[in-house]
Amino acid sequence: MADILNLNRARKAKTKAGAKAQAVENRAKFGRTKGDKALEAARADKLKRELDGAKREE
């Protein structure tokens, strides 16, 4: 015979697992430190300055 399954408990467990997966994705996407953000901004600024400096004037 099959085990008895509490549907409310199963639904809540499924929701919690989905929330944990979403949290992992959000940490990867948005979980950068202030130093990481500053470093990325500095690199983008340097790249922009190099590209602007290499433009030819007509």
mmCIF file of the N, C-alpha and C atoms, coordinates in Angstrom:
data_MODEL
# 
_entry.id   MODEL 
# 
loop_
_atom_site.group_PDB 
_atom_site.id 
_atom_site.type_symbol 
_atom_site.label_atom_id 
_atom_site.label_alt_id 
_atom_site.label_comp_id 
_atom_site.label_asym_id 
_atom_site.label_entity_id 
_atom_site.label_seq_id 
_atom_site.pdbx_PDB_ins_code 
_atom_site.Cartn_x 
_atom_site.Cartn_y 
_atom_site.Cartn_z 
_atom_site.occupancy 
_atom_site.B_iso_or_equiv 
_atom_site.pdbx_formal_charge 
_atom_site.auth_seq_id 
_atom_site.auth_comp_id 
_atom_site.auth_asym_id 
_atom_site.auth_atom_id 
_atom_site.pdbx_PDB_model_num 
ATOM 1   N N  . MET A 1 1  ? 0.822  -1.163 0.000   1.00 0.00 ? 1  MET A N  1 
ATOM 2   C CA . MET A 1 1  ? 0.000  0.000  0.000   1.00 0.00 ? 1  MET A CA 1 
ATOM 3   C C  . MET A 1 1  ? 0.882  1.248  0.000   1.00 0.00 ? 1  MET A C  1 
ATOM 4   N N  . ALA A 1 2  ? 0.412  2.322  -0.599  1.00 0.00 ? 2  ALA A N  1 
ATOM 5   C CA . ALA A 1 2  ? 1.186  3.559  -0.727  1.00 0.00 ? 2  ALA A CA 1 
ATOM 6   C C  . ALA A 1 2  ? 1.179  4.335  0.581   1.00 0.00 ? 2  ALA A C  1 
ATOM 7   N N  . ASP A 1 3  ? 2.197  5.164  0.750   1.00 0.00 ? 3  ASP A N  1 
ATOM 8   C CA . ASP A 1 3  ? 2.268  6.026  1.929   1.00 0.00 ? 3  ASP A CA 1 
ATOM 9   C C  . ASP A 1 3  ? 1.222  7.124  1.827   1.00 0.00 ? 3  ASP A C  1 
ATOM 10  N N  . ILE A 1 4  ? 0.726  7.552  2.968   1.00 0.00 ? 4  ILE A N  1 
ATOM 11  C CA . ILE A 1 4  ? -0.237 8.650  3.008   1.00 0.00 ? 4  ILE A CA 1 
ATOM 12  C C  . ILE A 1 4  ? 0.525  9.953  2.794   1.00 0.00 ? 4  ILE A C  1 
ATOM 13  N N  . LEU A 1 5  ? -0.027 10.804 1.950   1.00 0.00 ? 5  LEU A N  1 
ATOM 14  C CA . LEU A 1 5  ? 0.637  12.049 1.580   1.00 0.00 ? 5  LEU A CA 1 
ATOM 15  C C  . LEU A 1 5  ? -0.252 13.222 1.965   1.00 0.00 ? 5  LEU A C  1 
ATOM 16  N N  . ASN A 1 6  ? 0.275  14.116 2.755   1.00 0.00 ? 6  ASN A N  1 
ATOM 17  C CA . ASN A 1 6  ? -0.445 15.324 3.121   1.00 0.00 ? 6  ASN A CA 1 
ATOM 18  C C  . ASN A 1 6  ? -0.264 16.326 1.983   1.00 0.00 ? 6  ASN A C  1 
ATOM 19  N N  . LEU A 1 7  ? -1.339 16.647 1.268   1.00 0.00 ? 7  LEU A N  1 
ATOM 20  C CA . LEU A 1 7  ? -1.241 17.501 0.087   1.00 0.00 ? 7  LEU A CA 1 
ATOM 21  C C  . LEU A 1 7  ? -0.843 18.933 0.443   1.00 0.00 ? 7  LEU A C  1 
ATOM 22  N N  . ASN A 1 8  ? -1.304 19.434 1.571   1.00 0.00 ? 8  ASN A N  1 
ATOM 23  C CA . ASN A 1 8  ? -0.907 20.790 1.977   1.00 0.00 ? 8  ASN A CA 1 
ATOM 24  C C  . ASN A 1 8  ? 0.589  20.853 2.234   1.00 0.00 ? 8  ASN A C  1 
ATOM 25  N N  . ARG A 1 9  ? 1.116  19.853 2.904   1.00 0.00 ? 9  ARG A N  1 
ATOM 26  C CA . ARG A 1 9  ? 2.551  19.824 3.201   1.00 0.00 ? 9  ARG A CA 1 
ATOM 27  C C  . ARG A 1 9  ? 3.352  19.686 1.898   1.00 0.00 ? 9  ARG A C  1 
ATOM 28  N N  . ALA A 1 10 ? 2.871  18.878 0.959   1.00 0.00 ? 10 ALA A N  1 
ATOM 29  C CA . ALA A 1 10 ? 3.562  18.701 -0.316  1.00 0.00 ? 10 ALA A CA 1 
ATOM 30  C C  . ALA A 1 10 ? 3.540  20.007 -1.115  1.00 0.00 ? 10 ALA A C  1 
ATOM 31  N N  . ARG A 1 11 ? 2.414  20.700 -1.112  1.00 0.00 ? 11 ARG A N  1 
ATOM 32  C CA . ARG A 1 11 ? 2.301  21.969 -1.845  1.00 0.00 ? 11 ARG A CA 1 
ATOM 33  C C  . ARG A 1 11 ? 3.246  23.010 -1.253  1.00 0.00 ? 11 ARG A C  1 
ATOM 34  N N  . LYS A 1 12 ? 3.277  23.094 0.062   1.00 0.00 ? 12 LYS A N  1 
ATOM 35  C CA . LYS A 1 12 ? 4.153  24.061 0.717   1.00 0.00 ? 12 LYS A CA 1 
ATOM 36  C C  . LYS A 1 12 ? 5.625  23.733 0.468   1.00 0.00 ? 12 LYS A C  1 
ATOM 37  N N  . ALA A 1 13 ? 5.974  22.469 0.457   1.00 0.00 ? 13 ALA A N  1 
ATOM 38  C CA . ALA A 1 13 ? 7.363  22.063 0.199   1.00 0.00 ? 13 ALA A CA 1 
ATOM 39  C C  . ALA A 1 13 ? 7.766  22.418 -1.230  1.00 0.00 ? 13 ALA A C  1 
ATOM 40  N N  . LYS A 1 14 ? 6.846  22.239 -2.162  1.00 0.00 ? 14 LYS A N  1 
ATOM 41  C CA . LYS A 1 14 ? 7.128  22.569 -3.565  1.00 0.00 ? 14 LYS A CA 1 
ATOM 42  C C  . LYS A 1 14 ? 7.333  24.075 -3.716  1.00 0.00 ? 14 LYS A C  1 
ATOM 43  N N  . THR A 1 15 ? 6.497  24.859 -3.058  1.00 0.00 ? 15 THR A N  1 
ATOM 44  C CA . THR A 1 15 ? 6.625  26.313 -3.110  1.00 0.00 ? 15 THR A CA 1 
ATOM 45  C C  . THR A 1 15 ? 7.946  26.763 -2.504  1.00 0.00 ? 15 THR A C  1 
ATOM 46  N N  . LYS A 1 16 ? 8.312  26.159 -1.376  1.00 0.00 ? 16 LYS A N  1 
ATOM 47  C CA . LYS A 1 16 ? 9.570  26.523 -0.705  1.00 0.00 ? 16 LYS A CA 1 
ATOM 48  C C  . LYS A 1 16 ? 10.775 26.173 -1.574  1.00 0.00 ? 16 LYS A C  1 
ATOM 49  N N  . ALA A 1 17 ? 10.716 25.036 -2.264  1.00 0.00 ? 17 ALA A N  1 
ATOM 50  C CA . ALA A 1 17 ? 11.822 24.642 -3.145  1.00 0.00 ? 17 ALA A CA 1 
ATOM 51  C C  . ALA A 1 17 ? 11.951 25.625 -4.308  1.00 0.00 ? 17 ALA A C  1 
ATOM 52  N N  . GLY A 1 18 ? 10.824 26.064 -4.844  1.00 0.00 ? 18 GLY A N  1 
ATOM 53  C CA . GLY A 1 18 ? 10.854 27.049 -5.925  1.00 0.00 ? 18 GLY A CA 1 
ATOM 54  C C  . GLY A 1 18 ? 11.421 28.374 -5.456  1.00 0.00 ? 18 GLY A C  1 
ATOM 55  N N  . ALA A 1 19 ? 11.068 28.781 -4.245  1.00 0.00 ? 19 ALA A N  1 
ATOM 56  C CA . ALA A 1 19 ? 11.583 30.035 -3.696  1.00 0.00 ? 19 ALA A CA 1 
ATOM 57  C C  . ALA A 1 19 ? 13.092 29.951 -3.466  1.00 0.00 ? 19 ALA A C  1 
ATOM 58  N N  . LYS A 1 20 ? 13.563 28.793 -3.014  1.00 0.00 ? 20 LYS A N  1 
ATOM 59  C CA . LYS A 1 20 ? 15.007 28.626 -2.811  1.00 0.00 ? 20 LYS A CA 1 
ATOM 60  C C  . LYS A 1 20 ? 15.756 28.696 -4.134  1.00 0.00 ? 20 LYS A C  1 
ATOM 61  N N  . ALA A 1 21 ? 15.191 28.096 -5.182  1.00 0.00 ? 21 ALA A N  1 
ATOM 62  C CA . ALA A 1 21 ? 15.830 28.142 -6.499  1.00 0.00 ? 21 ALA A CA 1 
ATOM 63  C C  . ALA A 1 21 ? 15.881 29.581 -7.007  1.00 0.00 ? 21 ALA A C  1 
ATOM 64  N N  . GLN A 1 22 ? 14.807 30.325 -6.807  1.00 0.00 ? 22 GLN A N  1 
ATOM 65  C CA . GLN A 1 22 ? 14.768 31.728 -7.227  1.00 0.00 ? 22 GLN A CA 1 
ATOM 66  C C  . GLN A 1 22 ? 15.784 32.548 -6.438  1.00 0.00 ? 22 GLN A C  1 
ATOM 67  N N  . ALA A 1 23 ? 15.947 32.254 -5.161  1.00 0.00 ? 23 ALA A N  1 
ATOM 68  C CA . ALA A 1 23 ? 16.913 32.965 -4.335  1.00 0.00 ? 23 ALA A CA 1 
ATOM 69  C C  . ALA A 1 23 ? 18.338 32.722 -4.821  1.00 0.00 ? 23 ALA A C  1 
ATOM 70  N N  . VAL A 1 24 ? 18.630 31.505 -5.224  1.00 0.00 ? 24 VAL A N  1 
ATOM 71  C CA . VAL A 1 24 ? 19.960 31.189 -5.753  1.00 0.00 ? 24 VAL A CA 1 
ATOM 72  C C  . VAL A 1 24 ? 20.224 31.998 -7.023  1.00 0.00 ? 24 VAL A C  1 
ATOM 73  N N  . GLU A 1 25 ? 19.228 32.062 -7.907  1.00 0.00 ? 25 GLU A N  1 
ATOM 74  C CA . GLU A 1 25 ? 19.384 32.839 -9.140  1.00 0.00 ? 25 GLU A CA 1 
ATOM 75  C C  . GLU A 1 25 ? 19.592 34.322 -8.825  1.00 0.00 ? 25 GLU A C  1 
ATOM 76  N N  . ASN A 1 26 ? 18.819 34.846 -7.880  1.00 0.00 ? 26 ASN A N  1 
ATOM 77  C CA . ASN A 1 26 ? 18.940 36.259 -7.531  1.00 0.00 ? 26 ASN A CA 1 
ATOM 78  C C  . ASN A 1 26 ? 20.288 36.573 -6.898  1.00 0.00 ? 26 ASN A C  1 
ATOM 79  N N  . ARG A 1 27 ? 20.802 35.658 -6.074  1.00 0.00 ? 27 ARG A N  1 
ATOM 80  C CA . ARG A 1 27 ? 22.125 35.889 -5.485  1.00 0.00 ? 27 ARG A CA 1 
ATOM 81  C C  . ARG A 1 27 ? 23.188 35.942 -6.569  1.00 0.00 ? 27 ARG A C  1 
ATOM 82  N N  . ALA A 1 28 ? 23.055 35.096 -7.571  1.00 0.00 ? 28 ALA A N  1 
ATOM 83  C CA . ALA A 1 28 ? 24.043 35.098 -8.653  1.00 0.00 ? 28 ALA A CA 1 
ATOM 84  C C  . ALA A 1 28 ? 23.919 36.366 -9.496  1.00 0.00 ? 28 ALA A C  1 
ATOM 85  N N  . LYS A 1 29 ? 22.703 36.829 -9.691  1.00 0.00 ? 29 LYS A N  1 
ATOM 86  C CA . LYS A 1 29 ? 22.473 37.975 -10.558 1.00 0.00 ? 29 LYS A CA 1 
ATOM 87  C C  . LYS A 1 29 ? 22.739 39.304 -9.868  1.00 0.00 ? 29 LYS A C  1 
ATOM 88  N N  . PHE A 1 30 ? 22.257 39.460 -8.644  1.00 0.00 ? 30 PHE A N  1 
ATOM 89  C CA . PHE A 1 30 ? 22.305 40.751 -7.970  1.00 0.00 ? 30 PHE A CA 1 
ATOM 90  C C  . PHE A 1 30 ? 23.245 40.788 -6.776  1.00 0.00 ? 30 PHE A C  1 
ATOM 91  N N  . GLY A 1 31 ? 23.799 39.681 -6.391  1.00 0.00 ? 31 GLY A N  1 
ATOM 92  C CA . GLY A 1 31 ? 24.577 39.614 -5.159  1.00 0.00 ? 31 GLY A CA 1 
ATOM 93  C C  . GLY A 1 31 ? 26.018 40.002 -5.325  1.00 0.00 ? 31 GLY A C  1 
ATOM 94  N N  . ARG A 1 32 ? 26.262 41.150 -5.893  1.00 0.00 ? 32 ARG A N  1 
ATOM 95  C CA . ARG A 1 32 ? 27.644 41.595 -6.061  1.00 0.00 ? 32 ARG A CA 1 
ATOM 96  C C  . ARG A 1 32 ? 27.993 42.595 -4.964  1.00 0.00 ? 32 ARG A C  1 
ATOM 97  N N  . THR A 1 33 ? 29.239 42.598 -4.560  1.00 0.00 ? 33 THR A N  1 
ATOM 98  C CA . THR A 1 33 ? 29.678 43.525 -3.531  1.00 0.00 ? 33 THR A CA 1 
ATOM 99  C C  . THR A 1 33 ? 29.879 44.908 -4.142  1.00 0.00 ? 33 THR A C  1 
ATOM 100 N N  . LYS A 1 34 ? 30.003 45.896 -3.273  1.00 0.00 ? 34 LYS A N  1 
ATOM 101 C CA . LYS A 1 34 ? 30.217 47.268 -3.723  1.00 0.00 ? 34 LYS A CA 1 
ATOM 102 C C  . LYS A 1 34 ? 31.530 47.374 -4.508  1.00 0.00 ? 34 LYS A C  1 
ATOM 103 N N  . GLY A 1 35 ? 32.533 46.633 -4.070  1.00 0.00 ? 35 GLY A N  1 
ATOM 104 C CA . GLY A 1 35 ? 33.819 46.629 -4.768  1.00 0.00 ? 35 GLY A CA 1 
ATOM 105 C C  . GLY A 1 35 ? 33.707 46.047 -6.168  1.00 0.00 ? 35 GLY A C  1 
ATOM 106 N N  . ASP A 1 36 ? 32.928 44.983 -6.301  1.00 0.00 ? 36 ASP A N  1 
ATOM 107 C CA . ASP A 1 36 ? 32.731 44.381 -7.624  1.00 0.00 ? 36 ASP A CA 1 
ATOM 108 C C  . ASP A 1 36 ? 32.045 45.358 -8.567  1.00 0.00 ? 36 ASP A C  1 
ATOM 109 N N  . LYS A 1 37 ? 31.028 46.055 -8.057  1.00 0.00 ? 37 LYS A N  1 
ATOM 110 C CA . LYS A 1 37 ? 30.308 47.030 -8.872  1.00 0.00 ? 37 LYS A CA 1 
ATOM 111 C C  . LYS A 1 37 ? 31.223 48.182 -9.275  1.00 0.00 ? 37 LYS A C  1 
ATOM 112 N N  . ALA A 1 38 ? 32.035 48.646 -8.343  1.00 0.00 ? 38 ALA A N  1 
ATOM 113 C CA . ALA A 1 38 ? 32.953 49.752 -8.639  1.00 0.00 ? 38 ALA A CA 1 
ATOM 114 C C  . ALA A 1 38 ? 34.004 49.326 -9.662  1.00 0.00 ? 38 ALA A C  1 
ATOM 115 N N  . LEU A 1 39 ? 34.501 48.109 -9.533  1.00 0.00 ? 39 LEU A N  1 
ATOM 116 C CA . LEU A 1 39 ? 35.494 47.608 -10.480 1.00 0.00 ? 39 LEU A CA 1 
ATOM 117 C C  . LEU A 1 39 ? 34.899 47.505 -11.879 1.00 0.00 ? 39 LEU A C  1 
ATOM 118 N N  . GLU A 1 40 ? 33.685 46.991 -11.988 1.00 0.00 ? 40 GLU A N  1 
ATOM 119 C CA . GLU A 1 40 ? 33.036 46.878 -13.292 1.00 0.00 ? 40 GLU A CA 1 
ATOM 120 C C  . GLU A 1 40 ? 32.782 48.261 -13.896 1.00 0.00 ? 40 GLU A C  1 
ATOM 121 N N  . ALA A 1 41 ? 32.376 49.228 -13.078 1.00 0.00 ? 41 ALA A N  1 
ATOM 122 C CA . ALA A 1 41 ? 32.141 50.589 -13.565 1.00 0.00 ? 41 ALA A CA 1 
ATOM 123 C C  . ALA A 1 41 ? 33.439 51.222 -14.042 1.00 0.00 ? 41 ALA A C  1 
ATOM 124 N N  . ALA A 1 42 ? 34.534 50.988 -13.319 1.00 0.00 ? 42 ALA A N  1 
ATOM 125 C CA . ALA A 1 42 ? 35.832 51.542 -13.706 1.00 0.00 ? 42 ALA A CA 1 
ATOM 126 C C  . ALA A 1 42 ? 36.305 50.935 -15.025 1.00 0.00 ? 42 ALA A C  1 
ATOM 127 N N  . ARG A 1 43 ? 36.106 49.641 -15.187 1.00 0.00 ? 43 ARG A N  1 
ATOM 128 C CA . ARG A 1 43 ? 36.495 49.005 -16.444 1.00 0.00 ? 43 ARG A CA 1 
ATOM 129 C C  . ARG A 1 43 ? 35.679 49.531 -17.613 1.00 0.00 ? 43 ARG A C  1 
ATOM 130 N N  . ALA A 1 44 ? 34.375 49.714 -17.407 1.00 0.00 ? 44 ALA A N  1 
ATOM 131 C CA . ALA A 1 44 ? 33.515 50.239 -18.469 1.00 0.00 ? 44 ALA A CA 1 
ATOM 132 C C  . ALA A 1 44 ? 33.912 51.664 -18.814 1.00 0.00 ? 44 ALA A C  1 
ATOM 133 N N  . ASP A 1 45 ? 34.242 52.471 -17.797 1.00 0.00 ? 45 ASP A N  1 
ATOM 134 C CA . ASP A 1 45 ? 34.654 53.850 -18.040 1.00 0.00 ? 45 ASP A CA 1 
ATOM 135 C C  . ASP A 1 45 ? 35.964 53.895 -18.820 1.00 0.00 ? 45 ASP A C  1 
ATOM 136 N N  . LYS A 1 46 ? 36.906 53.039 -18.465 1.00 0.00 ? 46 LYS A N  1 
ATOM 137 C CA . LYS A 1 46 ? 38.191 52.995 -19.163 1.00 0.00 ? 46 LYS A CA 1 
ATOM 138 C C  . LYS A 1 46 ? 37.998 52.583 -20.616 1.00 0.00 ? 46 LYS A C  1 
ATOM 139 N N  . LEU A 1 47 ? 37.154 51.584 -20.838 1.00 0.00 ? 47 LEU A N  1 
ATOM 140 C CA . LEU A 1 47 ? 36.878 51.140 -22.203 1.00 0.00 ? 47 LEU A CA 1 
ATOM 141 C C  . LEU A 1 47 ? 36.239 52.257 -23.022 1.00 0.00 ? 47 LEU A C  1 
ATOM 142 N N  . LYS A 1 48 ? 35.315 52.994 -22.410 1.00 0.00 ? 48 LYS A N  1 
ATOM 143 C CA . LYS A 1 48 ? 34.652 54.108 -23.106 1.00 0.00 ? 48 LYS A CA 1 
ATOM 144 C C  . LYS A 1 48 ? 35.660 55.192 -23.455 1.00 0.00 ? 48 LYS A C  1 
ATOM 145 N N  . ARG A 1 49 ? 36.565 55.529 -22.522 1.00 0.00 ? 49 ARG A N  1 
ATOM 146 C CA . ARG A 1 49 ? 37.586 56.542 -22.794 1.00 0.00 ? 49 ARG A CA 1 
ATOM 147 C C  . ARG A 1 49 ? 38.519 56.096 -23.911 1.00 0.00 ? 49 ARG A C  1 
ATOM 148 N N  . GLU A 1 50 ? 38.899 54.824 -23.926 1.00 0.00 ? 50 GLU A N  1 
ATOM 149 C CA . GLU A 1 50 ? 39.786 54.314 -24.975 1.00 0.00 ? 50 GLU A CA 1 
ATOM 150 C C  . GLU A 1 50 ? 39.113 54.363 -26.328 1.00 0.00 ? 50 GLU A C  1 
ATOM 151 N N  . LEU A 1 51 ? 37.836 54.005 -26.381 1.00 0.00 ? 51 LEU A N  1 
ATOM 152 C CA . LEU A 1 51 ? 37.116 54.054 -27.651 1.00 0.00 ? 51 LEU A CA 1 
ATOM 153 C C  . LEU A 1 51 ? 36.929 55.483 -28.126 1.00 0.00 ? 51 LEU A C  1 
ATOM 154 N N  . ASP A 1 52 ? 36.603 56.387 -27.207 1.00 0.00 ? 52 ASP A N  1 
ATOM 155 C CA . ASP A 1 52 ? 36.436 57.795 -27.592 1.00 0.00 ? 52 ASP A CA 1 
ATOM 156 C C  . ASP A 1 52 ? 37.753 58.389 -28.050 1.00 0.00 ? 52 ASP A C  1 
ATOM 157 N N  . GLY A 1 53 ? 38.861 57.969 -27.454 1.00 0.00 ? 53 GLY A N  1 
ATOM 158 C CA . GLY A 1 53 ? 40.171 58.469 -27.840 1.00 0.00 ? 53 GLY A CA 1 
ATOM 159 C C  . GLY A 1 53 ? 40.623 57.941 -29.190 1.00 0.00 ? 53 GLY A C  1 
ATOM 160 N N  . ALA A 1 54 ? 40.076 56.845 -29.631 1.00 0.00 ? 54 ALA A N  1 
ATOM 161 C CA . ALA A 1 54 ? 40.484 56.251 -30.903 1.00 0.00 ? 54 ALA A CA 1 
ATOM 162 C C  . ALA A 1 54 ? 39.610 56.715 -32.056 1.00 0.00 ? 54 ALA A C  1 
ATOM 163 N N  . LYS A 1 55 ? 38.592 57.534 -31.793 1.00 0.00 ? 55 LYS A N  1 
ATOM 164 C CA . LYS A 1 55 ? 37.716 58.001 -32.863 1.00 0.00 ? 55 LYS A CA 1 
ATOM 165 C C  . LYS A 1 55 ? 38.467 58.976 -33.760 1.00 0.00 ? 55 LYS A C  1 
ATOM 166 N N  . ARG A 1 56 ? 38.128 58.936 -35.026 1.00 0.00 ? 56 ARG A N  1 
ATOM 167 C CA . ARG A 1 56 ? 38.728 59.868 -35.973 1.00 0.00 ? 56 ARG A CA 1 
ATOM 168 C C  . ARG A 1 56 ? 37.795 61.054 -36.154 1.00 0.00 ? 56 ARG A C  1 
ATOM 169 N N  . GLU A 1 57 ? 38.386 62.223 -36.246 1.00 0.00 ? 57 GLU A N  1 
ATOM 170 C CA . GLU A 1 57 ? 37.608 63.431 -36.496 1.00 0.00 ? 57 GLU A CA 1 
ATOM 171 C C  . GLU A 1 57 ? 37.566 63.662 -38.007 1.00 0.00 ? 57 GLU A C  1 
ATOM 172 N N  . GLU A 1 58 ? 36.419 64.079 -38.481 1.00 0.00 ? 58 GLU A N  1 
ATOM 173 C CA . GLU A 1 58 ? 36.296 64.330 -39.929 1.00 0.00 ? 58 GLU A CA 1 
ATOM 174 C C  . GLU A 1 58 ? 36.489 65.775 -40.264 1.00 0.00 ? 58 GLU A C  1 
# 
